[in-house]
Amino acid sequence: MPALDRAFAPQITRATPSAIVVDRHGTLLRAFTDDGGRWRLPVTVDEVDPRFVDLLVAYEDQRFYDHNGVDPRAIVRAAGQAVVSGAIVSGASTLTMQTVRLMTDARRRTPWRKLSEAVTALQVERRLSKDEILTIYLNQAPYGGNIEGVRAAALAYFGREPARLTLAQAALLVALPQSPEARRPDRHPEAAQAARGRVLDRLQARGVISARDAAEAKREPVPTRRRPVPRLAPHLARDLVAADPTAKRIETTLDAEWQARLEALAGERVDLVGPDVSAAILVAEIATGEIRASVGSARFLDPRRAGHVDMVHAVRSPGSTLKPFIYGMAIEAGLIAANTLLKDTPSTFGGYEPDNFDDTFHGLVTATEALKRSLNVPAVMLLDALGAVRLAVRLQEAGATVALPQSASATLAIGLGGFGTRLVDLASLYTALARDGHPLPLYAHGAPPPVPHRLLERRAAAAVDAILAGMKPPQNARAGLIAYKTGTSYGYRDAWAVGYDARHVVAVWIGRPDGTPVAELTGWTDAAPLLFDAFARIGIAPRPPRPAQTPTAELPPPLQRFLPRGRGAAQASDLAIAFPPAGATVALGMPGGARQPLMARVLGERVDAWLLDGRPLDVRPGRRTAEIEVQAGAHTLTVVTAGGASERVSFRVE
């Protein structure tokens, strides 16, 4: 007998499972059908509700753990019942024999076939453990249509993993494999309910469940439709499976719960923006670069919104989202400090004439205010001094995509979004602002990518970080929780917002995937609210407070005001502040508690900028006098000429 067993060894075939993509905890994100179009999701005995296994064994094969593949008692019982009733009342097939049938895909039920199954079952039991036999059954049992295996069935009919099932659900899953097509609950709910009832009755008769539990389970409705198999992170999952077609289980760094929340958020938001509009959201850990959520579009199956297009990796114009890195590079180069004065006036740079988004100019502003307001002229002025190619190379060295027209070189327009990059690249760049200038490549699968070059020096990154932390939040949002920046591409085609808290960087995009303009679409009105809502759904980790920046008046003279390229250094002048005198105490109080303005006056050159306590005053350039509203206390008045000369005095007001 052993020689025959070895000579005619059984074919133990385990069906190839569907490819699945799971999150960091093993939760199913997305599954794919196999080559035959079947849903066959891998599962182990330990991943199935123990009660279901107990019910299955109690109903199908009570002595499963005692026999060696064939149950003589069951054969005698079935034969006796057949003799008494004149018909087959119950079968004698063990779970092992049923598993053999699943492995051989036998259709005909002849006596010879039954004998062959029994022999093969004995051979299988010599080679596999009971749990291994159960595992094959749990993965290959038919449940109607293209559903095979208990995991696919539980997801399709109940929308849940088989690890936790109600008694009614477990009983239905026990009943279906016997006649999967005739008992399909989505097509024949009455037959499914009747089959479930018979399972419950037999289990009650055998003392496995109580009459009360059986009655309660019978009252639970039978599902009448198939639920869709989970399709979270569909773009990312699709790309990972395409990159490795032989893989059957692909693990990612994503969080399924966050992914579901943010996919729902993207769908809600685009309905408010308009038809044919899509959205993308990316969340990653600042410390590791691991991606926690990747929403490639608002609705994957929506053709009007081109839902199949992954906008996380699509190349689009980034608008003003790169301005923080221009300012950071300028600070690093010693051209400016956070409160250096910059001129926002109509300017021409080799034929290029940038203007602001609101078609207005603001005169002299600090670098902090210029970046917060996303003013274009100061940014281009700094980029002109730095060099556009230098910025492009720095971004590429940091790992970002810099897509320029064929054979074109970087121009000053790249400072305002005149090239293409990706949402995932922007998120990676912004990690540098939270990591002392070191960007981190983002990834969702496999080993971490190589760390790119440093983007900014620590001092420069900290200065820009402090500026972005002071950005005004959208309406109804709390200030100071995240550092962020928005951007809008030319023609209202793309709205962006990228921000970070103490733990995560979040980048969002809104627009039409086909590049069609969307009326009044902006980063401030559309992307920023989406960014803050995304943080609200994952939880904000408060950032530590940032130190105050040095006021303009206390900066070294060369850093008090930025001189555009070619202007040279400030020249000596006879500028002097005539009033108020240095160290003076000025009484401005009036009867009734009112306070009159301070009438400040200078001698010598005309003044281009007036600052009180480091903050620019709204005084028309060129004047030698200024009427200043000032509160009681100590103050410093600073004046700056067009040539860069400056003078300041400290005084008190009573």
Disulfide bonds with the S-S distance in Angstrom:
none
